[in-house]
Amino acid sequence: MVPHSCSVGHYCCQKRRIIDHRSRRQRLDTEDRPMARLTTALLGLMLSAAALVPPTTQRRRTSARHAAEEEDDDPYLSPRSRLAGYVLNGGTEPAFSSPLNDIKQSGDFVCARKGCDSVLFRTDTKYDSGTGWPSFWDPVDDNVKLEKGNFMSFMFGTECKCAKCDGHLGHRFDDGPIMKSGKRYCINGAALRFRESIGAGPPPDTFPDAPPL
């Protein structure tokens, strides 16, 4: 077999050998870097887990139906009503945006969804977490249910929902008051309405001009 010849000092053959050498070197570099292989494997595993998250279509449809019913009942929705619908369907309000952050009067925090009014938290379990959202260390009985084990709970903590209407409230974390439950229920203020106890006096301004949800 006659070896391939080039007109300029076998330049083509030399270039091919250089490319083959670089490819082999890149393979060796990859094999010598176990952390790179581990990172790639973990990334693939995370993407696969995200793809296997159980579908929430039915839950979204139920939430959308609740929102549509509320809009039909009140064609002139206030900004507060729109925000409540947004967070109850899975959204999150901006930090430090809720006047319920400042409430210290004795009373109950009830679900803001129209027709629900389930008592979820009380003032005596409320505390200042410094996060910008109303925070509690314990809910009322079993009126708040927890959903864990899905991809969203892995990223953002255990999801808190109203046990009566299934509305999204916020998330629970394990960095609450140590002398209490050790839990922090980080709740959207727009998902709640404050109902003061009899004789406790009026609460701070909590959108008094807005119609009840």
C-alpha positions in Angstrom: 0.0 0.0 0.0 1.4 3.3 -1.1 1.3 5.9 1.7 -0.6 9.0 1.1 1.6 11.9 0.0 1.1 15.6 0.1 2.7 18.3 -1.9 3.6 20.5 1.1 5.7 18.4 3.5 2.9 15.9 4.4 1.0 18.7 6.0 -2.4 16.9 5.7 -1.0 13.8 7.4 0.5 15.8 10.2 -2.7 17.8 10.8 -4.7 14.6 11.0 -2.3 13.1 13.5 -2.6 16.3 15.6 -6.4 16.1 15.6 -6.4 12.4 16.6 -3.9 13.1 19.4 -6.1 16.0 20.7 -9.3 13.8 20.6 -7.5 11.0 22.6 -6.2 13.6 25.1 -9.7 15.0 25.6 -11.0 11.4 26.3 -8.3 10.8 28.8 -9.0 14.2 30.5 -12.6 13.2 30.9 -11.7 9.8 32.3 -9.3 11.4 34.8 -12.0 13.7 36.2 -14.4 11.6 38.3 -16.1 14.8 39.6 -16.9 15.9 36.1 -18.5 12.5 35.4 -20.4 12.7 38.8 -21.7 16.2 38.1 -22.9 15.1 34.6 -24.7 12.1 36.1 -26.3 14.2 38.8 -27.5 16.8 36.3 -29.0 14.0 34.2 -30.7 12.6 37.2 -32.2 15.9 38.2 -33.5 16.5 34.7 -35.1 13.1 34.7 -36.7 13.7 38.1 -38.2 16.9 36.8 -39.6 15.1 33.8 -41.2 12.5 36.0 -43.1 15.0 38.3 -46.7 13.8 38.5 -48.9 16.1 36.3 -50.9 18.7 38.2 -53.4 19.4 35.4 -56.4 18.4 37.4 -55.4 20.5 40.4 -54.8 23.5 38.1 -58.2 23.0 36.5 -59.8 23.0 39.9 -58.0 26.1 41.0 -58.9 27.8 37.7 -62.6 26.9 38.2 -62.5 28.5 41.6 -61.0 31.6 40.2 -63.5 31.7 37.4 -66.4 31.3 39.8 -65.1 34.2 41.9 -64.8 36.4 38.8 -68.3 35.6 37.8 -69.6 36.7 41.2 -67.7 39.9 41.2 -67.0 41.5 37.8 -65.3 44.4 39.5 -62.5 42.6 41.2 -60.3 44.7 43.5 -56.5 44.4 43.3 -56.6 42.5 46.6 -59.1 40.0 45.1 -56.9 39.4 42.0 -53.8 38.9 44.2 -55.7 36.5 46.4 -56.8 34.5 43.4 -53.2 34.5 42.2 -51.6 33.1 45.3 -54.4 30.6 46.1 -53.8 29.1 42.7 -50.1 28.6 43.4 -48.4 32.0 43.2 -46.3 34.0 45.6 -46.8 37.6 46.6 -43.9 40.0 46.9 -42.1 40.0 50.3 -43.1 42.8 52.7 -46.2 43.6 50.7 -48.9 42.3 53.1 -50.3 44.4 55.9 -51.0 41.2 57.8 -47.3 41.2 58.6 -47.9 43.9 61.2 -51.0 42.4 62.9 -50.5 41.6 66.6 -54.1 41.8 67.8 -55.8 38.7 69.1 -57.7 36.9 66.3 -57.9 34.3 63.6 -56.4 34.2 60.1 -59.0 32.6 57.8 -58.8 31.4 54.2 -59.4 34.2 51.8 -61.2 32.1 49.2 -64.8 33.2 48.9 -67.1 30.8 50.7 -64.3 29.0 52.6 -63.5 31.0 55.7 -61.7 28.1 57.3 -59.7 29.2 60.3 -56.0 28.4 59.5 -53.9 30.2 62.0 -54.2 32.3 65.2 -52.3 35.4 66.4 -50.8 33.5 69.4 -48.8 31.3 67.0 -47.7 34.2 64.8 -44.1 35.6 65.0 -41.8 37.9 63.1 -39.5 35.8 61.0 -37.9 38.7 59.2 -38.7 37.1 55.8 -41.4 39.5 54.7 -44.3 37.1 54.8 -46.7 36.4 57.7 -45.1 33.5 59.6 -46.6 31.1 62.2 -45.1 28.2 64.2 -48.3 26.1 64.2 -51.6 25.9 62.3 -55.1 25.4 63.7 -55.8 21.7 64.1 -55.8 19.9 60.8 -57.1 22.9 58.8 -53.8 23.2 57.0 -52.6 20.2 55.0 -49.1 19.5 53.8 -48.0 18.2 50.5 -44.4 16.9 50.2 -42.5 14.5 48.0 -42.8 16.4 44.8 -40.1 18.4 43.0 -41.5 21.7 44.1 -41.4 20.8 47.8 -37.7 19.6 47.3 -36.9 23.1 46.0 -39.1 25.4 48.1 -40.1 23.4 51.2 -43.3 21.5 52.0 -46.3 23.1 50.4 -49.1 24.3 52.7 -52.7 24.2 51.4 -56.1 24.9 52.9 -57.6 21.5 53.8 -61.1 22.7 53.0 -60.8 24.3 49.6 -57.3 23.1 48.5 -56.0 26.6 48.0 -52.3 27.2 48.0 -51.2 29.1 51.2 -47.4 29.0 51.2 -44.6 26.6 52.4 -43.4 25.1 55.7 -39.7 25.1 56.6 -37.7 23.6 59.5 -36.2 26.9 60.8 -38.9 28.1 63.1 -38.7 29.0 66.8 -36.8 26.2 68.6 -38.7 26.6 71.8 -42.0 26.1 70.0 -42.5 23.7 67.1 -39.3 24.4 65.3 -41.4 24.9 62.2 -42.0 28.1 60.1 -45.2 28.3 58.1 -44.4 31.0 55.6 -47.8 32.1 54.3 -48.9 34.5 51.6 -50.8 37.3 53.3 -53.2 37.6 50.3 -54.3 34.0 51.0 -55.6 35.1 54.4 -58.1 37.4 56.0 -57.8 38.5 59.5 -60.8 38.2 61.8 -60.2 39.9 65.2 -61.5 38.5 68.4 -64.4 40.2 70.1 -63.2 43.1 72.2 -59.7 43.0 70.7 -60.1 46.4 69.0 -59.7 47.1 65.3 -56.7 45.7 63.4 -54.3 47.8 61.3 -55.4 48.9 57.9 -56.0 45.6 56.0 -57.6 47.1 52.8 -60.8 48.1 54.6 -62.4 49.3 51.3 -61.9 46.0 49.5 -65.0 43.7 49.4 -64.7 40.4 51.2 -63.5 37.5 49.0 
